[in-house]
Amino acid sequence: MSAAVWTVILVLILINALYVAAEFAAVGVRRSRIRQLADEGHWLAKSLLPVVDDGVALDRYVGISQIGITLSSLILGAFAQATVAVALAPMLAAWFQWDSETATSTAAISVLLTLTVAQVVLGELVPKSLALQLPTQVALATVLPMRWSLAVFRPLLALVNGSATTVLRWAGMGGASHRHIHSPDEIEMLLVESRDGGLLEPDEQHRLHRALRLGVRTARDLMVPLEKLTMLRDDTPWPEVVRVVAASPFSRLPIYRNTPDNIIGTLRVKDLLHHYVLEGEPPALGSLVRPLARVAQTLPADRVIALLRERRVHQAVVTADDDRVVGLITIQDVLAEFLGEARK
């Protein structure tokens, strides 16, 4: 086999890598960064900006990438089978004393497996990794070949997109356009850039940073542990109730039965006083207990807020994996984390 054959195979793998890198870079690149470069006069950024700024244009860009990947893979397979496999079959027949049919089949399978590994590693994984790590550089480096490909494949792209839309409509689904999805670290970088650019005050950027991190803080991180709670037993005598309520700064107190980890609900001090004023006699605590929501200790803090709002309550008991109560969390605990206030 000549060097020209291997050169063609390598070029086809590199073309596949180009389209893979272009697709992942275009979807992952930060629009604000491309816009900034375009404003500074970067000519490649000016060419890329209309793509990343428009969902329809980005759909076409990704579609061209998919067409390029498919065509380069098909051509690579057909070319290798017509050259490498044909040249390899007589060698296998001579080495192993195989008949022609066995040698041809083995050569075809060997070439297919070898090309698949090379294609996955060099044409898929490596360019994908580069595009995810260096999205701006890769997106700018591939924009011109993608523009040329768009001009060449435009008729085929229209046919493919139209067919895909028709199939989705038959399945009762609408087409979904591609959009940029940023990781928390990328969003933090955008917040820092907005602060440096004067669009955010430092304290605003700090609060938004804390809000972003609520998703990685759990209920256990923010709860008040069981041993630090001010609680009342459901059969506590009235004088003791008065003493605890008077000494506590809280408007709601957890009520437990038998043992502190068996919390049955919460007592609103307002309800207690209201009943005593109207009835003129000490109420039974059990009659005033309100139910408490329960949340798993691994539940993210932002979902804790959503659950408390959904159930219209201010606090919930936090449970371990074995359903054992380990603490109590309130909306105030989550807000204190968000606002950066000192937590007791």
C-alpha positions as CSV (number, residue, x, y, z in Angstrom):
1,M,0.0,0.0,0.0
2,S,1.3,3.4,-0.9
3,A,1.8,6.4,1.3
4,A,-1.0,8.2,-0.6
5,V,-3.5,5.7,0.7
6,W,-2.5,6.3,4.3
7,T,-2.5,10.0,3.7
8,V,-6.1,9.9,2.4
9,I,-7.1,7.9,5.5
10,L,-5.4,10.4,7.8
11,V,-7.0,13.3,6.1
12,L,-10.5,11.8,6.4
13,I,-10.0,11.2,10.1
14,L,-8.8,14.8,10.5
15,I,-11.8,16.1,8.6
16,N,-14.0,14.1,11.0
17,A,-12.1,15.6,13.9
18,L,-12.6,19.1,12.5
19,Y,-16.4,18.7,12.4
20,V,-16.6,17.2,15.9
21,A,-14.5,20.0,17.3
22,A,-16.5,22.7,15.5
23,E,-19.8,21.3,16.8
24,F,-18.8,21.1,20.5
25,A,-16.9,24.4,20.4
26,A,-19.8,26.3,18.8
27,V,-22.3,25.0,21.4
28,G,-19.9,25.5,24.4
29,V,-18.3,28.8,23.6
30,R,-19.3,31.9,25.6
31,R,-21.2,34.4,23.5
32,S,-20.0,37.3,25.7
33,R,-16.4,36.4,24.9
34,I,-17.0,36.1,21.2
35,R,-18.9,39.4,21.2
36,Q,-16.0,41.0,23.1
37,L,-13.5,39.8,20.6
38,A,-15.7,41.0,17.7
39,D,-15.9,44.4,19.3
40,E,-12.1,44.5,19.5
41,G,-11.9,43.9,15.8
42,H,-11.1,40.1,15.7
43,W,-12.2,39.1,12.2
44,L,-12.8,35.5,13.0
45,A,-15.0,36.4,15.9
46,K,-17.0,38.7,13.7
47,S,-17.6,35.8,11.4
48,L,-18.6,33.5,14.3
49,L,-20.8,36.0,16.2
50,P,-23.9,35.7,14.0
51,V,-23.8,31.9,14.5
52,V,-23.7,31.9,18.3
53,D,-26.1,34.8,18.6
54,D,-28.9,33.1,16.6
55,G,-30.4,29.8,17.5
56,V,-31.5,29.0,13.9
57,A,-28.0,29.8,12.6
58,L,-26.5,27.6,15.4
59,D,-28.8,24.8,14.4
60,R,-27.5,25.0,10.8
61,Y,-24.0,25.1,12.1
62,V,-24.5,21.9,14.1
63,G,-26.3,20.3,11.2
64,I,-23.4,21.0,8.9
65,S,-21.1,19.4,11.5
66,Q,-23.3,16.3,11.6
67,I,-23.3,16.0,7.8
68,G,-19.5,16.4,7.6
69,I,-19.0,13.8,10.3
70,T,-21.3,11.3,8.6
71,L,-19.9,11.8,5.1
72,S,-16.2,11.6,6.2
73,S,-17.0,8.4,8.2
74,L,-18.7,6.8,5.3
75,I,-16.1,7.8,2.8
76,L,-13.3,6.6,5.1
77,G,-15.0,3.2,5.6
78,A,-15.6,2.7,1.9
79,F,-12.1,3.9,0.9
80,A,-10.3,1.7,3.4
81,Q,-12.3,-1.4,2.4
82,A,-11.5,-0.7,-1.3
83,T,-7.8,-0.2,-0.6
84,V,-6.4,-1.5,2.7
85,A,-8.8,-4.5,3.0
86,V,-8.1,-5.5,-0.7
87,A,-4.4,-5.3,-0.2
88,L,-4.5,-7.1,3.2
89,A,-6.6,-10.1,2.1
90,P,-3.9,-11.8,-0.1
91,M,-1.4,-11.3,2.7
92,L,-3.6,-13.1,5.2
93,A,-4.3,-15.9,2.8
94,A,-0.5,-16.4,2.3
95,W,0.4,-16.2,6.0
96,F,-2.3,-18.4,7.4
97,Q,-3.0,-20.6,4.4
98,W,-6.7,-19.4,4.3
99,D,-9.0,-19.6,1.3
100,S,-9.9,-16.4,-0.5
101,E,-13.3,-15.9,1.1
102,T,-12.0,-16.3,4.7
103,A,-9.1,-14.0,4.1
104,T,-11.3,-11.3,2.5
105,S,-13.8,-11.5,5.4
106,T,-11.1,-11.3,8.0
107,A,-9.4,-8.4,6.2
108,A,-12.7,-6.5,6.1
109,I,-13.4,-7.0,9.8
110,S,-9.8,-6.2,10.8
111,V,-9.9,-3.0,8.8
112,L,-13.3,-2.0,10.2
113,L,-12.2,-2.6,13.8
114,T,-8.9,-0.8,13.4
115,L,-10.5,2.2,11.7
116,T,-13.3,2.3,14.4
117,V,-10.7,2.6,17.2
118,A,-8.7,5.2,15.3
119,Q,-11.9,7.2,14.4
120,V,-13.2,7.1,18.0
121,V,-9.9,8.2,19.5
122,L,-8.5,10.6,16.9
123,G,-11.7,11.7,15.3
124,E,-14.1,11.9,18.3
125,L,-12.6,11.9,21.8
126,V,-9.5,14.0,21.2
127,P,-11.2,16.9,19.3
128,K,-14.2,16.8,21.7
129,S,-11.9,17.1,24.7
130,L,-10.0,20.0,23.0
131,A,-13.2,21.8,22.2
132,L,-14.6,21.5,25.7
133,Q,-11.3,22.7,27.3
134,L,-10.6,25.5,24.7
135,P,-14.0,26.4,23.2
136,T,-13.1,29.9,22.2
137,Q,-9.8,29.0,20.4
138,V,-11.3,25.9,18.7
139,A,-14.5,27.7,17.6
140,L,-12.4,30.5,16.0
141,A,-10.0,28.1,14.4
142,T,-12.8,26.1,12.7
143,V,-15.2,28.9,11.7
144,L,-13.8,29.3,8.2
145,P,-13.9,25.6,7.2
146,M,-17.4,25.5,8.6
147,R,-18.5,28.6,6.5
148,W,-17.1,26.9,3.4
149,S,-18.9,23.6,4.3
150,L,-22.2,25.6,4.8
151,A,-21.9,26.9,1.3
152,V,-21.2,23.4,-0.1
153,F,-23.7,21.4,1.9
154,R,-26.6,23.9,2.1
155,P,-28.9,22.0,-0.2
156,L,-28.3,18.7,1.6
157,L,-28.7,20.5,4.9
158,A,-32.2,21.7,3.9
159,L,-33.2,18.2,2.9
160,V,-31.9,16.6,6.1
161,N,-33.4,19.3,8.4
162,G,-36.7,19.1,6.6
163,S,-36.8,15.3,6.9
164,A,-35.9,15.5,10.6
165,T,-38.7,18.0,11.3
166,T,-41.2,15.8,9.5
167,V,-40.2,12.8,11.5
168,L,-40.5,14.7,14.8
169,R,-43.9,16.0,13.8
170,W,-45.1,12.5,13.1
171,A,-43.9,11.5,16.5
172,G,-45.8,14.4,18.1
173,M,-42.7,16.3,19.1
174,G,-41.4,19.7,18.1
175,G,-37.9,20.5,17.0
176,A,-35.6,21.7,19.7
177,S,-33.0,24.3,18.8
178,H,-29.5,24.2,20.1
179,R,-28.6,26.6,22.9
180,H,-25.6,27.4,25.0
181,I,-25.4,25.6,28.3
182,H,-22.9,27.0,30.9
183,S,-21.4,25.2,33.8
184,P,-21.5,26.9,37.3
185,D,-17.9,27.8,36.9
186,E,-18.6,29.5,33.5
187,I,-21.5,31.5,35.1
188,E,-19.3,32.6,37.9
189,M,-16.8,33.9,35.3
190,L,-19.6,35.8,33.6
191,L,-20.5,37.3,37.0
192,V,-16.9,38.4,37.5
193,E,-16.8,39.9,34.1
194,S,-20.0,41.8,34.7
195,R,-18.6,43.1,37.9
196,D,-15.4,44.2,36.3
197,G,-17.3,45.8,33.5
198,G,-19.4,47.9,36.0
199,L,-22.7,46.1,35.4
200,L,-22.8,44.6,38.9
201,E,-21.8,46.0,42.2
202,P,-19.3,43.8,44.2
203,D,-22.0,42.9,46.8
204,E,-24.5,42.0,44.0
205,Q,-21.9,39.7,42.4
206,H,-21.2,38.2,45.8
207,R,-24.9,37.4,46.4
208,L,-25.3,36.0,42.9
209,H,-22.3,33.8,43.5
210,R,-23.9,32.5,46.7
211,A,-27.2,31.9,45.0
212,L,-25.3,29.9,42.3
213,R,-23.7,27.7,45.0
214,L,-27.0,26.9,46.7
215,G,-27.3,24.0,44.3
216,V,-24.2,22.4,45.7
217,R,-25.1,23.0,49.4
218,T,-27.4,20.4,51.0
219,A,-30.0,20.4,53.7
220,R,-27.5,18.8,56.1
221,D,-25.0,21.7,55.4
222,L,-27.5,24.3,56.4
223,M,-29.7,22.7,59.0
224,V,-29.6,23.2,62.8
225,P,-28.5,19.9,64.3
226,L,-30.9,18.1,66.6
227,E,-28.8,18.6,69.7
228,K,-28.8,22.4,69.2
229,L,-32.6,22.7,68.8
230,T,-34.9,24.3,71.5
231,M,-37.7,21.7,71.7
232,L,-40.7,20.8,73.9
233,R,-42.0,17.4,74.7
234,D,-45.7,17.0,73.8
235,D,-46.6,16.4,77.5
236,T,-44.5,19.2,79.0
237,P,-46.2,20.9,82.0
238,W,-47.6,24.3,81.5
239,P,-45.1,26.2,83.8
240,E,-42.2,24.6,81.9
241,V,-43.8,25.5,78.6
242,V,-44.0,29.2,79.7
243,R,-40.4,29.1,80.9
244,V,-39.1,27.7,77.6
245,V,-41.2,30.0,75.4
246,A,-40.2,33.1,77.4
247,A,-36.5,32.2,77.2
248,S,-36.6,31.3,73.5
249,P,-36.2,33.9,70.7
250,F,-38.0,31.7,68.2
251,S,-41.6,32.0,67.1
252,R,-41.9,28.3,66.3
253,L,-40.7,25.4,68.5
254,P,-40.4,21.7,67.5
255,I,-42.5,19.3,69.5
256,Y,-41.4,15.7,70.1
257,R,-42.9,12.6,71.6
258,N,-40.9,10.3,73.9
259,T,-37.5,11.0,72.4
260,P,-36.1,14.1,70.7
261,D,-35.5,12.3,67.4
262,N,-39.3,11.6,67.2
263,I,-40.4,15.1,66.2
264,I,-44.2,15.2,65.5
265,G,-44.6,18.8,64.5
266,T,-44.1,22.4,65.4
267,L,-45.7,24.8,67.8
268,R,-46.4,28.4,66.9
269,V,-46.0,30.6,70.0
270,K,-48.7,32.8,68.5
271,D,-51.2,29.9,68.5
272,L,-50.3,29.1,72.1
273,L,-50.9,32.7,73.3
274,H,-54.0,33.1,71.2
275,H,-55.6,30.0,72.7
276,Y,-54.6,30.9,76.2
277,V,-56.1,34.5,75.9
278,L,-59.4,33.2,74.4
279,E,-59.8,30.1,76.6
280,G,-58.3,31.4,79.8
281,E,-56.7,28.1,80.6
282,P,-53.5,26.3,79.6
283,P,-54.0,24.4,76.3
284,A,-52.7,20.9,75.7
285,L,-49.7,21.1,73.4
286,G,-50.8,18.2,71.3
287,S,-53.9,20.1,70.2
288,L,-51.8,23.0,68.8
289,V,-49.1,21.0,67.0
290,R,-48.8,21.7,63.3
291,P,-47.3,19.1,60.9
292,L,-43.8,19.4,59.7
293,A,-42.4,18.6,56.2
294,R,-39.6,16.2,55.9
295,V,-36.6,16.5,53.6
296,A,-33.7,14.2,53.0
297,Q,-30.3,15.5,54.2
298,T,-28.9,15.2,50.7
299,L,-31.5,17.5,49.1
300,P,-29.9,20.6,47.5
301,A,-30.6,23.9,49.2
302,D,-32.4,25.4,46.2
303,R,-34.8,22.5,46.1
304,V,-35.4,22.8,49.9
305,I,-36.7,26.4,49.2
306,A,-38.9,25.1,46.4
307,L,-40.3,22.3,48.6
308,L,-41.1,24.6,51.5
309,R,-42.8,27.1,49.2
310,E,-44.8,24.4,47.6
311,R,-46.1,23.1,51.0
312,R,-46.5,26.6,52.4
313,V,-44.4,25.9,55.5
314,H,-41.4,27.7,57.0
315,Q,-39.4,24.8,58.3
316,A,-38.9,21.0,57.8
317,V,-37.2,18.2,59.7
318,V,-34.1,16.8,58.0
319,T,-33.8,13.0,57.9
320,A,-30.8,10.7,57.3
321,D,-30.8,7.8,54.9
322,D,-32.3,5.6,57.5
323,D,-35.2,8.1,58.0
324,R,-33.8,9.1,61.4
325,V,-34.3,12.8,62.2
326,V,-30.9,14.6,62.4
327,G,-31.9,18.3,62.4
328,L,-34.2,21.1,61.4
329,I,-34.0,23.5,58.5
330,T,-35.9,26.7,57.9
331,I,-36.2,29.2,55.1
332,Q,-34.2,31.6,57.2
333,D,-31.3,29.1,57.2
334,V,-31.2,29.1,53.4
335,L,-31.6,32.8,53.1
336,A,-28.8,33.3,55.6
337,E,-26.5,31.3,53.3
338,F,-27.7,33.3,50.3
339,L,-27.2,36.7,51.9
340,G,-24.0,35.7,53.7
341,E,-25.3,36.4,57.2
342,A,-23.8,34.9,60.2
343,R,-25.6,31.6,61.2
344,K,-25.9,30.6,64.8
